Amino acid sequence: MTRILQPHEHLVQCGVTAMRAPDGTMLPAVPTYVIVPDRLIDPETEISYAELKLYGDVAAVLKDMHEKFAAYPKGLKQQKKGQPA
């Protein structure tokens, strides 16, 4: 589908898809986009508010994982099978 974007609209990539040729082989991957109005885009970063929330959620999970990892004693290492402690 071809469509001219309005001045208040942006394209945001939401994924990638690949189709199959008639013989069953995979065709090259093609990005897929959604049209997002300006009011849903942060003017400072030019990223949609939904993406910013997702980045914050992922950062919180990674921060939690890092804190758990950093809490282990420095000398604690996993022992390999068959090796003495």
Phi, psi and omega in degrees: 000134177251135181209139177274128180288144174283160181301335183262016183241152177228154171264132177236125179291129182244358179172188178221141179223153176229136179256173178252144175285165179304332179275002177096351179284155181281138174272164179301147179293144182232131178292148175247146186231156169239152177270125183239128178289155181308323185295345178258008180248131176288118184296333182287316184259344185060032176243144181293150180299327178295319178294319179299320178295318179299315179300320178295319179296316179295318179299322179295319178295314180296322178298316179298316179298318180296317180297320177296318179296316182292339182283343179294146175300146185299326184274355183283120178228153177288136177273140175278149180300136178087355180256141178291158181290000000 
